[in-house]
Amino acid sequence: MKLNVFERLMLIPILPAEGDFVTLKIVKDLKDVVALSEADFDEFEIKQKGEQVSWNLKGNEEREIVIGEKATDIVIDSLKKLDKEKKLTERHFTLYEKFIKE
């Protein structure tokens, strides 16, 4: 799945905080893959002031992030739940387009 810095940041908070052991293990592993690394902070010149995060133009480029089938299903379920509850925001738009294939 190709994601940019913004999408990676928006993905983590929508993941479930509760579930069975297998789901929580997959979510933990997914967070580890999606989370920004020290190298990402250097490459994208990521800076945080309060709750605002900024990065250079390279951070807008999509990078391949390997997300397994079960993890993809969890993301899809999370996005569909937000949609059903009418809690999607503009920030979720590109994630929804990428993960939900209707």
C-alpha positions in Angstrom: 0.0 0.0 0.0 1.4 3.4 -1.0 1.0 6.0 1.8 2.4 9.4 2.4 3.4 10.9 5.8 -0.1 12.4 6.4 -1.9 9.1 5.7 0.5 7.2 8.0 -0.3 9.7 10.8 -4.0 9.5 10.1 -4.0 5.7 10.0 -2.7 5.0 13.5 -5.5 6.7 15.5 -8.3 4.8 13.7 -7.0 1.4 14.6 -8.9 -0.5 17.3 -7.6 -0.2 20.9 -9.6 -3.2 22.0 -10.2 -6.7 20.6 -9.0 -10.2 20.9 -5.3 -11.1 21.3 -4.7 -11.8 17.6 -6.3 -8.5 16.5 -4.3 -6.5 19.1 -1.1 -8.3 18.0 -1.8 -7.4 14.3 -2.6 -3.8 15.3 0.7 -3.5 17.2 2.7 -4.9 14.3 0.8 -2.6 11.9 1.6 0.5 14.1 5.3 -0.5 14.1 5.3 -0.6 10.3 3.3 2.6 9.8 4.9 4.7 12.5 7.4 7.2 11.5 11.0 6.1 12.1 14.0 8.2 13.1 15.1 8.0 9.4 11.7 9.4 8.4 12.1 12.3 10.8 15.4 13.1 9.2 14.4 12.6 5.6 11.1 14.4 5.8 12.4 17.1 8.3 9.4 16.4 10.5 8.8 19.0 13.2 6.1 19.2 15.8 4.8 22.4 17.5 2.1 21.5 20.0 -0.3 19.3 18.1 0.7 20.6 14.7 3.1 18.4 12.7 4.9 19.6 9.6 7.2 18.0 7.0 9.0 18.9 3.8 7.6 18.2 0.3 9.2 14.7 0.2 6.7 13.7 2.9 3.9 14.2 0.5 5.3 11.5 -1.8 3.8 8.0 -1.4 6.0 5.2 -0.2 5.3 1.5 -0.3 4.3 0.3 3.2 3.9 -3.5 3.4 0.5 -4.2 5.1 -0.6 -7.8 5.4 -4.1 -9.1 4.5 -5.4 -9.3 8.1 -4.1 -5.9 8.9 -5.7 -4.5 5.8 -9.0 -6.1 6.9 -8.7 -4.4 10.3 -8.1 -1.0 8.6 -11.1 -1.5 6.3 -13.3 -2.5 9.3 -12.1 0.6 11.1 -12.9 2.9 8.2 -16.3 1.3 7.5 -17.1 1.7 11.2 -16.3 5.5 11.0 -18.3 5.8 7.9 -21.3 4.0 9.4 -21.2 6.2 12.5 -20.8 9.3 10.2 -17.4 10.1 11.9 -15.3 10.2 8.8 -13.5 13.5 8.3 -11.8 15.1 5.4 -8.5 13.8 6.9 -9.6 10.2 6.3 -10.6 10.8 2.6 -7.5 9.4 0.9 -7.2 6.5 3.3 -10.8 5.6 2.6 -10.3 5.8 -1.1 -7.2 3.6 -0.9 -8.5 0.9 1.4 -12.2 0.8 0.5 -12.6 -0.6 -3.0 -16.3 -0.1 -3.9 
